[in-house]
Amino acid sequence: MSEIPVTGTGTQDLWPAIERLAASFVRRDDERGVSAEEQWTLQVLKIGEEFGEAAQAVIGARGTNPRKGYSHGWSDVQAEVADTAITALVALARMRPDDAAEYLARQFAAKSAKFLPGPQQQPPRDGRPDPEAGR
């Protein structure tokens, strides 16, 4: 596969590169006669594979496999988590080629609103819910 250059390091370059990766994988699979639904299925399974590699790196960083000991460091875990995130973004771009970035932004806003207080709400200093709220 040819290398896909990414210009700069800012997040503004992220989605164009993700979209190009997704398009190149779709084109390759289309040439092989793989249906869109099967492409999506395989891409989601790839997310699982990448997660498994991240989990394996955590086990290695913690030294919990007696046969392998400390086989990984936390930098390995971080790299595997990044691989998982990239694979997930490519999967989303393959499934939603026309609006993946906007869709993710909407999903992120909806999901994060459940955990982050609004501009008028301030969490208590100790992080626990205010028992007086809602009375």
Secondary structure, DSSP 8 states (H G I E B T S, - for coil): -------SSSGGGHHHHHHHHHHHHHHHHHHTT--HHHHHHHHHHHHHHHHHHHHHHHHHHHT--TTT-S---HHHHHHHHHHHHHHHHHHHHHH-TTTHHHHHHHHHHHHHHTTS--TT----TTSS--TTTT-
